[in-house]
Amino acid sequence: MLKYVLAFFAFVIFSVPIVNAQELVEENENGQLLEDKSWYEIDGIKIRTGYLRNNTGISLSSQENSHQLPPAIIDQTDQFSHQNAIPISPIAIVLPETLMTSWSFRGAVFEFQTETEVKDLSPSPDDNSINSETTHWRQKSSMRTLLYNDFFNASDKSFADSNPKWALSADVNSSRYFFGYIWGVFIPVGKNHRFLKIGFGPAVYYTDMSLKLNLCSEYKITVSEKGRTNHGGECVGKTEIDSASISKWGWIFPAYQYTLWEIFTKDSIWKILSWTNAQINNDLKLKNHNDLGYTISSGTEIHISYTYRF
């Protein structure tokens, strides 16, 4: 499988995004399903609207290969405009899926994010609500105690002692690639409609990430009246205390795929509300401090898509 993953990475990096699609199958005279295409063949061109929802979180406890989320000290939240989801590429090449029965399918899933920088990731506070009286965020009081006693060095403690509203933040530059194979089911309605299409399966991933860990004299909140996703968050008095670089292959289970409603014909495929998601937890090896843990997820949120099939 690894050689196919590498081939996909090379193809995608030098061309356009690849996503998965539904392969139509035909019946022979005995009513048996016939497959038309291999999973790696191009099935069509997709036009879509939606978002990439790729998040990064940092925790005190390292839980490599764990499926449980460790307590976060730094997290990425869509309450801040600089951490919002990224609009997805509107055009993508489509790979086929195989219809196994009238209500089940299998096929490859490939999701990726090219190099993206997010600065001033927010601390995880006791209360993550933002209102007109919110001025700053800090880590939870219990986490601040653990950071001060078990993680900070003498220089960090001196900074914290001099800044009573101190908080920990991070700047992250990352790219990530997930390739999986999905098996799933759906509710067939008539010949062309599929509802509640759900699938999951194993996936391999590659992530390339560089991180700067920063102490802030204050993580300042600028409240916006334009909506809950437009607030401002800034690491004031930013002081870098450590850094890390990660280039890592691995595997995860499961990666997920959901579609609310799919309509397919011989020439086209429509999808209404579809999602994919895969997530990993791993060690974050810093240069000058004890190890932390990090969580990264790669997901898509597609509102509507149309595929022209070849």
Beta strands, then each sheet from edge to edge (+ up, - down):
strand 1: 18-20
strand 2: 26-27
strand 3: 33-34
strand 4: 44-52
strand 5: 55-59
strand 6: 72-75
strand 7: 86-87
strand 8: 91-95
strand 9: 97-99
strand 10: 104-123
strand 11: 136-137
strand 12: 167-189
strand 13: 193-216
strand 14: 218-222
strand 15: 232-236
strand 16: 239-264
strand 17: 268-284
strand 18: 292-309
sheet 1: 1+ 8+ 4- 7+
sheet 2: 1+ 8+ 4- 18+ 5- 6+ 10- 9+
sheet 3: 1+ 8+ 4- 18+ 17- 16+ 13- 12+
sheet 4: 2+ 3-
sheet 5: 11+ 14- 15+
end
